Every structure is written in structure tokens, then in C-alpha cells.
Amino acid sequence: MAARDRYSRKLECSQCGHSGYAEVSESDERRAGSRDFQIDEMPTGFSTEFSSKDPRKYMVRCQCGHKFRFEQKTAYPPGGEPR
């Protein structure tokens, strides 16, 4: 059985500015067809809108009702990248 890679990712709503860190994991088996992505702990104020084993297709809903992809391309100004 393969181990799982675990990491945190900041979720930030572009509509209301609410943010928090999600604890996620995915398979570290690179030969597998799927990354077997899953959110282990969702921050307060966010919920799953549509779950998927692919983080680019996983949809999150903010407490304000705004929906966005878990893994999205975000443009940050210089020096404004999340830490």
C-alpha cells in the first residue's frame, strides 16, 4: 500500500476575503492513474460543493455562497504571495 503525501493549502474567497487552511492528502504513487486527492480537514466557513479525486475539479463553497475550484490559478501582486 502506498503512503499518502499530506500538505496544507490556503483557501481564500475572492468575493468576501474569508480564508483558512485546508489539510489535504493524495497518493504518492506516481504510476497510478489518479492522484486519489481528498480533503482531510476543511477550514471553518468552507464546505464541499463538488468532490473529486482531481484537485483541479474539486469545488469549494464559501460561507458567503461563492463557489470556486480548490486548485485555481491566482495572480498575486509581487510580495503578496501566500506564505
KEVO-746601 format. One record per atom (N, C-alpha, C): residue in one letter; x, z, y. Coordinates in steps of 0.1 Angstrom, whole numbers, plus 5000, padded with zeros to 4 digits. Layout:
(pt a, (X, Z, Y));
...
// end
This chain:
(pt m, (5008, 5000, 4988));
(pt m, (5000, 5000, 5000));
(pt m, (5009, 5000, 5012));
(pt a, (5006, 4992, 5022));
(pt a, (5014, 4990, 5034));
(pt a, (5011, 5002, 5044));
(pt a, (5020, 5005, 5051));
(pt a, (5018, 5015, 5062));
(pt a, (5011, 5009, 5074));
(pt r, (5007, 5017, 5083));
(pt r, (5000, 5012, 5095));
(pt r, (5008, 5015, 5107));
(pt d, (5009, 5005, 5116));
(pt d, (5015, 5007, 5129));
(pt d, (5005, 5014, 5138));
(pt r, (5009, 5025, 5145));
(pt r, (5000, 5032, 5154));
(pt r, (5005, 5031, 5168));
(pt y, (4996, 5029, 5178));
(pt y, (5000, 5029, 5192));
(pt y, (4988, 5033, 5201));
(pt s, (4991, 5035, 5214));
(pt s, (4981, 5038, 5224));
(pt s, (4980, 5026, 5233));
(pt r, (4968, 5023, 5238));
(pt r, (4967, 5012, 5248));
(pt r, (4957, 5017, 5259));
(pt k, (4961, 5015, 5271));
(pt k, (4952, 5019, 5282));
(pt k, (4941, 5009, 5284));
(pt l, (4929, 5014, 5284));
(pt l, (4917, 5007, 5287));
(pt l, (4913, 5009, 5301));
(pt e, (4911, 4999, 5309));
(pt e, (4907, 5000, 5323));
(pt e, (4896, 4991, 5326));
(pt c, (4885, 4996, 5332));
(pt c, (4873, 4988, 5336));
(pt c, (4876, 4981, 5349));
(pt s, (4875, 4968, 5350));
(pt s, (4878, 4961, 5362));
(pt s, (4866, 4963, 5372));
(pt q, (4855, 4967, 5367));
(pt q, (4843, 4968, 5376));
(pt q, (4843, 4982, 5383));
(pt c, (4845, 4993, 5376));
(pt c, (4844, 5006, 5382));
(pt c, (4857, 5014, 5383));
(pt g, (4867, 5009, 5376));
(pt g, (4880, 5015, 5376));
(pt g, (4882, 5027, 5366));
(pt h, (4872, 5030, 5358));
(pt h, (4873, 5040, 5348));
(pt h, (4884, 5036, 5338));
(pt s, (4892, 5046, 5334));
(pt s, (4903, 5043, 5325));
(pt s, (4905, 5054, 5315));
(pt g, (4912, 5051, 5304));
(pt g, (4916, 5061, 5294));
(pt g, (4924, 5054, 5283));
(pt y, (4930, 5061, 5274));
(pt y, (4939, 5056, 5264));
(pt y, (4932, 5056, 5250));
(pt a, (4932, 5044, 5244));
(pt a, (4926, 5043, 5230));
(pt a, (4938, 5045, 5220));
(pt e, (4936, 5052, 5209));
(pt e, (4945, 5053, 5199));
(pt e, (4941, 5043, 5188));
(pt v, (4950, 5033, 5185));
(pt v, (4947, 5023, 5176));
(pt v, (4957, 5021, 5165));
(pt s, (4954, 5014, 5154));
(pt s, (4963, 5012, 5143));
(pt s, (4960, 4998, 5138));
(pt e, (4970, 4992, 5131));
(pt e, (4969, 4979, 5125));
(pt e, (4979, 4979, 5114));
(pt s, (4977, 4970, 5104));
(pt s, (4985, 4968, 5093));
(pt s, (4999, 4963, 5097));
(pt d, (5010, 4969, 5091));
(pt d, (5023, 4964, 5094));
(pt d, (5027, 4953, 5084));
(pt e, (5018, 4949, 5075));
(pt e, (5021, 4939, 5065));
(pt e, (5020, 4925, 5072));
(pt r, (5031, 4919, 5075));
(pt r, (5031, 4906, 5083));
(pt r, (5026, 4894, 5074));
(pt r, (5027, 4895, 5061));
(pt r, (5022, 4884, 5053));
(pt r, (5007, 4883, 5051));
(pt a, (5000, 4894, 5055));
(pt a, (4986, 4894, 5054));
(pt a, (4979, 4885, 5064));
(pt g, (4968, 4879, 5060));
(pt g, (4961, 4870, 5069));
(pt g, (4955, 4877, 5081));
(pt s, (4952, 4890, 5080));
(pt s, (4945, 4898, 5090));
(pt s, (4954, 4909, 5095));
(pt r, (4953, 4913, 5107));
(pt r, (4961, 4924, 5113));
(pt r, (4954, 4937, 5109));
(pt d, (4942, 4937, 5104));
(pt d, (4934, 4949, 5100));
(pt d, (4934, 4959, 5111));
(pt f, (4931, 4954, 5123));
(pt f, (4931, 4962, 5135));
(pt f, (4919, 4972, 5135));
(pt q, (4921, 4984, 5140));
(pt q, (4910, 4993, 5142));
(pt q, (4913, 5003, 5152));
(pt i, (4903, 5008, 5159));
(pt i, (4904, 5018, 5170));
(pt i, (4902, 5032, 5163));
(pt d, (4912, 5040, 5163));
(pt d, (4910, 5053, 5156));
(pt d, (4904, 5064, 5165));
(pt e, (4906, 5062, 5178));
(pt e, (4900, 5072, 5188));
(pt e, (4898, 5064, 5201));
(pt m, (4885, 5064, 5205));
(pt m, (4881, 5057, 5218));
(pt m, (4881, 5068, 5229));
(pt p, (4886, 5065, 5241));
(pt p, (4885, 5074, 5251));
(pt p, (4871, 5077, 5256));
(pt t, (4868, 5088, 5262));
(pt t, (4855, 5092, 5267));
(pt t, (4851, 5081, 5278));
(pt g, (4838, 5077, 5277));
(pt g, (4833, 5068, 5287));
(pt g, (4834, 5053, 5282));
(pt f, (4840, 5051, 5271));
(pt f, (4841, 5037, 5265));
(pt f, (4834, 5038, 5251));
(pt s, (4828, 5026, 5247));
(pt s, (4823, 5025, 5234));
(pt s, (4825, 5011, 5229));
(pt t, (4823, 5009, 5216));
(pt t, (4825, 4996, 5209));
(pt t, (4812, 4988, 5212));
(pt e, (4814, 4976, 5217));
(pt e, (4803, 4966, 5219));
(pt e, (4802, 4957, 5207));
(pt f, (4814, 4952, 5202));
(pt f, (4815, 4944, 5190));
(pt f, (4828, 4946, 5184));
(pt s, (4828, 4951, 5171));
(pt s, (4841, 4954, 5164));
(pt s, (4846, 4942, 5157));
(pt s, (4859, 4941, 5156));
(pt s, (4866, 4930, 5149));
(pt s, (4879, 4935, 5144));
(pt k, (4884, 4928, 5133));
(pt k, (4897, 4931, 5128));
(pt k, (4908, 4925, 5137));
(pt d, (4904, 4916, 5146));
(pt d, (4913, 4910, 5156));
(pt d, (4912, 4916, 5169));
(pt p, (4922, 4922, 5175));
(pt p, (4921, 4929, 5188));
(pt p, (4917, 4919, 5200));
(pt r, (4919, 4906, 5198));
(pt r, (4915, 4897, 5209));
(pt r, (4900, 4894, 5209));
(pt k, (4894, 4898, 5198));
(pt k, (4879, 4896, 5197));
(pt k, (4871, 4909, 5198));
(pt y, (4878, 4920, 5197));
(pt y, (4872, 4933, 5198));
(pt y, (4866, 4936, 5212));
(pt m, (4853, 4938, 5213));
(pt m, (4847, 4940, 5227));
(pt m, (4844, 4955, 5229));
(pt v, (4847, 4959, 5241));
(pt v, (4845, 4973, 5246));
(pt v, (4835, 4973, 5257));
(pt r, (4827, 4984, 5257));
(pt r, (4817, 4986, 5268));
(pt r, (4821, 4999, 5276));
(pt c, (4822, 4998, 5289));
(pt c, (4825, 5009, 5298));
(pt c, (4811, 5017, 5300));
(pt q, (4813, 5029, 5305));
(pt q, (4801, 5037, 5308));
(pt q, (4792, 5031, 5319));
(pt c, (4798, 5022, 5328));
(pt c, (4791, 5015, 5338));
(pt c, (4783, 5003, 5333));
(pt g, (4786, 4999, 5320));
(pt g, (4779, 4988, 5314));
(pt g, (4787, 4975, 5314));
(pt h, (4799, 4975, 5320));
(pt h, (4807, 4963, 5320));
(pt h, (4813, 4962, 5306));
(pt k, (4814, 4949, 5301));
(pt k, (4819, 4946, 5288));
(pt k, (4832, 4938, 5290));
(pt f, (4842, 4941, 5281));
(pt f, (4855, 4933, 5282));
(pt f, (4862, 4934, 5269));
(pt r, (4871, 4925, 5267));
(pt r, (4879, 4924, 5254));
(pt r, (4889, 4936, 5254));
(pt f, (4892, 4941, 5242));
(pt f, (4902, 4951, 5241));
(pt f, (4915, 4946, 5245));
(pt e, (4919, 4935, 5240));
(pt e, (4932, 4929, 5243));
(pt e, (4930, 4917, 5252));
(pt q, (4932, 4920, 5265));
(pt q, (4929, 4909, 5275));
(pt q, (4942, 4907, 5284));
(pt k, (4942, 4895, 5289));
(pt k, (4954, 4892, 5298));
(pt k, (4950, 4898, 5312));
(pt t, (4958, 4906, 5317));
(pt t, (4956, 4912, 5330));
(pt t, (4968, 4909, 5339));
(pt a, (4965, 4905, 5351));
(pt a, (4976, 4903, 5361));
(pt a, (4977, 4915, 5370));
(pt y, (4989, 4921, 5369));
(pt y, (4992, 4933, 5378));
(pt y, (5002, 4929, 5389));
(pt p, (5000, 4935, 5400));
(pt p, (5010, 4932, 5411));
(pt p, (5023, 4938, 5407));
(pt p, (5034, 4933, 5413));
(pt p, (5048, 4938, 5410));
(pt p, (5048, 4953, 5412));
(pt g, (5053, 4961, 5402));
(pt g, (5054, 4975, 5403));
(pt g, (5041, 4982, 5399));
(pt g, (5031, 4974, 5396));
(pt g, (5018, 4980, 5393));
(pt g, (5014, 4980, 5378));
(pt e, (5024, 4977, 5370));
(pt e, (5021, 4976, 5356));
(pt e, (5018, 4990, 5350));
(pt p, (5009, 4991, 5340));
(pt p, (5006, 5004, 5334));
(pt p, (5019, 5010, 5327));
(pt r, (5019, 5023, 5326));
(pt r, (5031, 5029, 5320));
(pt r, (5027, 5035, 5307));
// end
